[in-house]
Amino acid sequence: MAEATLTSWLKEVGDPVEMDEAVFEIATDKVDSEVPSEVEGVLVKKLFEVDDVIQVGQTVAVIELNGEAGAPAPEEEDKEVDGEETAPVEAHALEQGIQEAQETTAAASPDYSQSERFYSPLVRNIAREEGISLQELDRIEGSGKEGRVTKNDILDYLSKRDKGAPQQATAPAEVAKTEGKTATFTEKPQEIAGTVKVHPGAADEVVPMSRMGKLIARHMAESITTSAHVQSFIEVDVTGIVAWREKVKGAFEEREGEKLTFTPIFLEAVAKALKKFPMMNISVDGESIIKRKNINIGMAAALPDGNLIVPVIRNADQLNLVGMARKVNDLAGRARANALKPEEVQDGTYTVTNVGSFGSVFGTPIINQPQVGILALGAIRKVPSVIETEEGDFIGIRSKMFLSHSYDHRVVNGALGGMFVKSVADYLESWDPKREI
């Protein structure tokens, strides 16, 4: 995350603030959370208003520490000038410090969102730290997809700038180099991936998108322009799992105080497959691949307002089925109550989404960047199926579902993408009906 929106102040100027007491609330990409004070004192200045966007590292408020500021020194308490008490030097220093903080905050935080060109949070952070203006950033030639500026591009620019080499000024993202050839784009990236202007009719209702809705829309569009999406589908016979869960769910809930859904069973299978195929547990950084050490599975959860949020189950491969069920139920419940912490929706390495909960047989989900794969779980249905036995084949009723695997074809080929989802299917179909829990 590079920024957050201030949604409300919980304290007013002059209010006392206890250590660890919430001072204001912020909204990040999908989570609202309170920000506690790390000190005890009095709130003396607010540097931002509600709905302001704050960059990471910026000063938001000034708290006067109890007993450390504003109190006159003992030897100065009784001094008077023309019958009036001398104003404490600390008060002037405090006001000056606030003014400097405001000026520094404004000067050090150029608004790169005003550009028609997309910049990743990493590129924006580097530009901000190096004091690169929006106009200067727009002039850097990008080597990424559709002319995007990568980390290597901006570091190369800084290296040349420091050496005094002249920089080529080009229109943003008009030219991109691919495999030794030059491809010219007649439109800027935002225009290519932008929306068509729509004119509502007289009887139409215009409903503004929610903050989360706008973030999701932008995130999905960026994912499509970043990754080459490819899908693999496989049908899985889960008759054994359905029968086993039906047999143990009552005793499980009575013993553990938790419901046993299908989700932890599927996540356990995905975690085992990721361990078997570690090249599905990666991210792409420019022309480099980052192999993730931890298996952190994102679990897409539906919210009451219709939006989705993806809490993350960290080190999923280290959880047994009971632990997985507890984690799934806890995160899903707090997601619906809007009680997740920011760190609980970060650092996912692979995502699973259950489209079957809405009745869909299968889907083609969009990859959750910067991951390279996402698995959609289709609805479990009773269907007629050919059953092979030693005595011959016959038609029977089986519980089946589809797994839909979307993966980034830049780094995951069809063989790996297909073998991964086949591994998940094999694990589910070989479920032990006598398994203890």
VOGU-3710 file (C-alpha; in Angstrom, 3 decimals, decimal comma):
1> maeatltswl> 0,000/0,000/0,000  1,191/3,490/-0,823  -1,737/5,564/0,421  -4,921/5,543/2,480  -8,018/7,723/2,832  -8,824/9,419/6,134  -12,475/8,561/6,821  -13,114/10,102/10,253  -11,517/11,813/13,219  -12,216/10,187/16,593
11> kevgdpvemd> -10,564/13,008/18,539  -10,847/16,797/18,314  -8,134/19,409/18,868  -7,641/19,840/22,603  -8,854/16,342/23,490  -6,617/14,226/25,727  -5,253/11,091/24,073  -4,267/7,942/25,943  -1,568/5,588/24,682  -3,063/3,011/22,266
21> eavfeiatdk> -6,306/5,030/22,046  -7,709/5,403/18,522  -7,267/8,907/17,086  -8,658/8,574/13,550  -9,879/5,999/11,044  -8,424/5,220/7,614  -9,582/3,215/4,625  -7,061/1,291/2,561  -7,838/-0,695/-0,574  -10,540/-2,783/1,079
31> vdsevpseve> -10,204/-2,491/4,850  -11,263/0,257/7,259  -9,248/0,441/10,469  -8,560/2,669/13,454  -5,116/4,192/14,007  -4,063/4,271/17,688  -1,731/6,780/19,312  1,717/5,560/20,283  2,019/8,228/22,982  -0,032/9,924/25,706
41> gvlvkklfev> -0,796/13,598/25,409  -3,154/16,195/23,909  -4,149/16,510/20,249  -3,041/20,007/19,207  -3,184/19,927/15,402  -4,838/18,041/12,532  -2,901/18,135/9,271  -5,561/16,426/7,132  -9,327/16,566/6,760  -11,856/13,770/6,252
51> ddviqvgqtv> -11,664/12,215/2,740  -8,074/13,419/2,210  -5,730/10,854/0,643  -2,598/10,382/2,779  0,643/8,888/1,515  2,493/6,321/3,620  4,968/8,112/5,895  3,180/11,455/5,994  2,496/13,254/9,294  -1,248/13,208/10,033
61> avielngeag> -1,524/14,916/13,415  0,533/16,534/16,178  0,190/15,364/19,785  1,682/17,386/22,628  3,286/15,014/25,115  2,172/15,385/28,711  4,851/17,078/30,771  7,217/17,518/27,839  5,861/20,427/25,837  4,118/23,677/26,623
71> apapeeedke> 5,209/23,749/30,285  7,427/26,690/31,290  10,815/25,984/32,802  10,846/26,331/36,652  13,167/29,337/36,678  10,928/31,175/34,168  7,580/30,670/35,901  7,697/33,965/37,844  9,375/36,117/35,194  7,254/39,004/33,880
81> vdgeetapve> 7,789/41,639/31,208  5,788/44,874/31,682  3,489/43,009/34,059  2,703/40,214/31,617  3,986/36,613/31,638  6,506/35,677/28,972  4,986/33,405/26,329  6,542/29,935/26,510  9,178/29,376/23,885  7,862/25,857/23,413
91> ahaleqgiqe> 4,547/27,114/22,002  6,298/29,044/19,246  8,559/26,079/18,492  5,517/23,806/18,297  3,696/26,061/15,834  6,852/26,358/13,738  7,252/22,573/13,751  3,653/22,113/12,607  4,141/24,602/9,777  7,325/22,838/8,658
101> aqettaaasp> 5,569/19,456/8,767  2,745/20,779/6,595  5,158/22,323/4,076  7,302/19,177/3,985  4,233/16,965/3,522  2,922/19,066/0,659  6,284/19,357/-1,061  7,323/15,714/-0,678  4,145/14,145/-1,997  3,463/14,861/-5,670
111> dysqserfys> 0,106/13,540/-6,842  1,002/10,978/-9,518  -2,672/9,953/-9,835  -3,236/13,032/-12,030  -1,283/11,395/-14,849  -3,064/9,646/-17,704  -0,375/6,991/-17,435  -0,451/4,090/-14,948  2,409/3,804/-12,444  2,812/0,908/-10,037
121> plvrniaree> 3,082/1,690/-6,293  6,766/0,692/-6,397  7,551/3,147/-9,207  5,588/5,916/-7,476  7,432/5,334/-4,199  10,834/5,476/-5,930  9,827/8,648/-7,766  8,588/10,244/-4,559  11,764/9,368/-2,644  13,968/10,742/-5,442
131> gislqeldri> 11,966/13,951/-5,807  10,812/13,243/-9,372  7,929/15,481/-10,416  4,872/14,221/-12,300  6,019/15,973/-15,482  9,468/14,397/-15,215  8,022/10,953/-14,545  5,739/11,230/-17,581  8,793/11,809/-19,782  10,530/8,534/-18,833
141> egsgkegrvt> 10,351/5,962/-21,609  8,893/2,680/-20,365  9,910/-0,805/-21,462  6,990/-2,628/-19,842  3,754/-3,786/-21,416  2,084/-0,979/-23,388  4,981/1,315/-22,502  4,672/1,096/-18,732  7,563/2,339/-16,624  9,156/-0,527/-14,698
151> kndildylsk> 11,442/-0,418/-11,682  14,450/-0,933/-13,967  13,346/1,953/-16,189  13,173/4,470/-13,358  16,423/3,238/-11,769  18,161/3,502/-15,147  16,752/7,022/-15,548  18,047/8,022/-12,113  21,462/6,569/-12,877  21,745/8,586/-16,080
161> rdkgapqqat> 20,347/11,708/-14,432  22,911/11,524/-11,639  25,685/11,220/-14,220  24,360/14,232/-16,096  23,385/12,268/-19,241  20,584/13,841/-21,290  17,244/12,094/-21,060  15,050/11,454/-24,035  11,686/13,136/-23,708  8,936/11,040/-25,178
171> apaevakteg> 5,188/11,174/-25,028  3,988/8,854/-22,249  3,732/5,223/-23,332  3,594/5,895/-27,038  6,406/3,485/-27,894  7,209/0,071/-26,431  10,037/-2,309/-27,349  9,305/-6,006/-27,619  11,750/-8,699/-28,717  13,952/-6,293/-30,632
181> ktatftekpq> 11,059/-4,767/-32,559  9,402/-1,426/-32,039  5,631/-1,263/-31,726  3,967/2,143/-31,922  0,748/2,764/-30,012  -1,625/5,432/-31,232  -3,311/5,654/-27,831  -2,047/6,007/-24,290  -2,486/2,977/-21,977  -5,294/4,584/-20,031
191> eiagtvkvhp> -7,131/5,283/-23,267  -6,649/1,707/-24,483  -7,970/0,239/-21,234  -10,366/3,096/-20,545  -14,126/3,179/-20,613  -16,415/4,301/-23,410  -18,319/7,495/-22,684  -21,932/6,638/-21,903  -24,791/9,129/-21,998  -27,688/8,203/-19,667
201> gaadevvpms> -31,251/8,585/-20,852  -33,821/10,812/-19,218  -35,411/7,918/-17,289  -32,084/6,279/-16,316  -30,718/6,396/-12,794  -27,042/7,268/-12,281  -25,604/5,530/-9,218  -22,066/6,544/-8,161  -19,682/3,664/-7,564  -18,642/3,072/-3,980
211> rmgkliarhm> -15,034/3,647/-2,945  -14,422/-0,095/-2,812  -16,198/-0,603/-6,118  -13,897/1,902/-7,824  -10,816/0,244/-6,335  -11,948/-3,203/-7,460  -12,719/-1,949/-10,972  -9,276/-0,375/-11,267  -7,562/-3,455/-9,826  -9,330/-5,791/-12,263
221> aesittsahv> -8,557/-3,606/-15,293  -4,899/-3,374/-14,286  -4,698/-7,159/-13,914  -6,041/-7,745/-17,426  -3,499/-5,330/-18,922  -0,673/-6,832/-16,861  -1,099/-10,611/-17,209  -1,776/-12,840/-20,193  -4,777/-14,750/-18,835  -5,211/-18,416/-19,800
231> qsfievdvtg> -7,669/-20,925/-18,318  -7,647/-24,684/-17,721  -10,783/-26,584/-16,632  -11,161/-29,978/-15,003  -14,172/-31,897/-13,685  -13,781/-33,505/-10,273  -15,763/-36,327/-8,666  -16,257/-35,267/-5,039  -18,821/-37,925/-4,100  -16,493/-39,297/-1,429
241> ivawrekvkg> -15,921/-35,868/0,133  -19,651/-35,063/0,173  -20,446/-38,352/1,939  -17,564/-37,968/4,416  -18,478/-34,401/5,358  -22,123/-35,352/5,838  -21,004/-38,100/8,218  -18,637/-36,008/10,392  -19,981/-32,437/10,305  -22,347/-32,862/13,261
251> afeeregekl> -19,702/-34,321/15,567  -17,164/-31,756/14,354  -19,413/-28,808/15,208  -20,294/-30,262/18,602  -16,640/-30,870/19,465  -14,980/-27,795/17,940  -17,787/-25,256/18,045  -17,158/-24,584/14,334  -19,067/-25,494/11,188  -17,231/-27,750/8,744
261> tftpifleav> -17,789/-26,387/5,230  -16,266/-27,589/1,970  -13,952/-24,547/1,772  -11,217/-25,741/4,196  -11,147/-29,112/2,416  -10,562/-27,426/-0,949  -7,966/-25,021/0,501  -6,064/-27,941/1,992  -5,896/-29,510/-1,482  -4,690/-26,234/-3,024
271> akalkkfpmm> -1,994/-25,834/-0,363  -0,690/-29,357/-1,075  -0,655/-28,654/-4,827  1,245/-25,376/-4,328  3,846/-27,225/-2,309  4,161/-29,778/-5,109  4,345/-27,083/-7,817  6,227/-24,129/-6,253  6,387/-22,284/-9,593  2,688/-21,522/-9,130
281> nisvdgesii> 3,570/-19,744/-5,874  5,463/-16,887/-7,524  5,224/-13,234/-8,534  6,640/-11,327/-11,500  8,804/-8,248/-10,963  9,751/-6,786/-14,347  11,932/-9,432/-15,945  12,519/-11,323/-12,690  10,525/-14,041/-10,919  10,090/-14,010/-7,143
291> krkninigma> 9,618/-17,486/-5,666  7,557/-17,102/-2,514  8,773/-19,041/0,494  5,424/-18,991/2,313  2,164/-20,377/0,960  -0,411/-17,685/1,763  -3,782/-18,463/0,193  -6,260/-15,657/-0,413  -9,900/-16,631/0,103  -12,370/-14,463/-1,792
301> aalpdgnliv> -15,350/-13,650/0,455  -18,601/-11,929/-0,511  -19,674/-8,864/1,477  -23,274/-7,835/2,241  -23,024/-4,915/-0,226  -22,133/-7,268/-3,089  -18,408/-6,470/-3,186  -15,670/-9,022/-2,615  -12,725/-9,000/-0,236  -9,807/-11,435/-0,096
311> pvirnadqln> -8,557/-12,238/3,421  -5,335/-14,254/3,463  -4,644/-17,554/5,241  -0,928/-17,412/5,991  1,214/-20,555/5,888  -1,806/-22,572/4,793  0,324/-25,651/4,175  1,157/-25,823/7,889  -2,473/-26,029/9,065  -4,369/-29,253/9,676
321> lvgmarkvnd> -8,017/-29,452/8,677  -9,267/-28,289/12,074  -6,955/-25,287/12,019  -7,939/-24,512/8,436  -11,655/-24,652/9,305  -11,166/-22,320/12,259  -9,198/-19,836/10,155  -11,696/-19,911/7,289  -14,685/-19,340/9,594  -12,937/-16,562/11,521
331> lagraranal> -11,806/-14,616/8,453  -15,119/-15,049/6,625  -17,113/-13,877/9,652  -14,969/-10,812/10,283  -14,923/-9,998/6,568  -18,719/-9,793/6,530  -18,604/-7,640/9,677  -15,977/-5,311/8,137  -13,649/-6,144/11,022  -10,548/-7,331/9,164
341> kpeevqdgty> -7,157/-5,773/9,852  -5,122/-4,356/6,940  -2,414/-7,012/7,322  -5,053/-9,753/6,961  -5,655/-8,881/3,297  -1,986/-8,553/2,340  0,823/-10,819/1,145  -1,329/-13,474/-0,532  0,580/-15,728/-2,947  -2,380/-17,544/-4,575
351> tvtnvgsfgs> -6,156/-17,015/-4,508  -9,208/-19,294/-4,415  -12,719/-18,044/-5,183  -15,942/-20,027/-4,762  -18,169/-19,110/-7,705  -20,305/-22,169/-6,931  -21,789/-20,404/-3,910  -23,713/-18,240/-6,407  -24,817/-21,255/-8,462  -22,195/-20,959/-11,203
361> vfgtpiinqp> -20,955/-24,235/-12,679  -17,559/-22,687/-13,476  -16,003/-19,278/-14,116  -12,933/-17,542/-15,530  -11,628/-15,458/-12,612  -9,200/-12,565/-13,013  -5,788/-12,976/-11,401  -5,239/-11,089/-8,152  -1,998/-9,170/-8,832  0,866/-9,660/-8,218
371> qvgilalgai> 0,014/-13,368/-8,061  0,117/-15,607/-11,136  -2,866/-17,890/-10,535  -6,403/-18,087/-9,173  -8,696/-21,115/-8,824  -12,493/-20,923/-9,133  -14,573/-23,599/-7,393  -17,798/-24,427/-9,243  -21,071/-25,618/-7,766  -21,284/-29,247/-6,605
381> rkvpsviete> -24,028/-30,998/-8,583  -25,473/-34,490/-8,740  -25,038/-35,685/-12,319  -25,319/-38,992/-14,208  -21,877/-40,440/-14,733  -20,215/-43,492/-16,257  -18,790/-45,666/-13,465  -16,126/-48,184/-14,394  -15,976/-51,471/-12,455  -14,409/-54,899/-12,933
391> egdfigirsk> -17,817/-56,206/-13,952  -18,254/-53,489/-16,563  -19,406/-49,904/-16,929  -22,724/-48,564/-15,726  -24,485/-45,226/-15,231  -24,726/-43,883/-11,687  -25,389/-40,623/-9,828  -22,230/-38,841/-8,673  -21,483/-35,487/-7,029  -19,225/-33,510/-9,359
401> mflshsydhr> -17,836/-30,005/-9,729  -15,598/-28,017/-12,082  -12,300/-26,406/-11,141  -11,383/-23,392/-13,286  -7,744/-22,351/-13,159  -6,737/-18,911/-14,505  -2,984/-18,350/-14,733  -0,467/-15,864/-16,083  0,776/-17,215/-19,405  3,808/-14,922/-19,290
411> vvngalggmf> 5,441/-17,245/-16,768  3,104/-20,253/-16,423  2,804/-22,460/-19,496  -0,126/-24,741/-20,251  1,641/-27,832/-18,936  2,300/-26,354/-15,495  -1,137/-24,732/-15,296  -2,834/-27,994/-16,262  -0,737/-30,212/-13,982  -1,378/-27,950/-11,020
421> vksvadyles> -5,176/-28,067/-11,264  -5,000/-31,822/-12,031  -3,046/-32,269/-8,800  -5,815/-30,499/-6,850  -8,394/-32,755/-8,515  -6,415/-35,938/-7,790  -6,147/-35,048/-4,136  -9,890/-34,441/-3,843  -10,826/-37,633/-5,712  -8,514/-39,759/-3,553
431> wdpkrei> -10,121/-38,571/-0,322  -9,985/-41,167/2,460  -13,591/-41,926/3,524  -12,261/-43,231/6,872  -10,279/-40,097/7,677  -10,397/-39,002/11,313  -10,757/-35,362/12,239
//
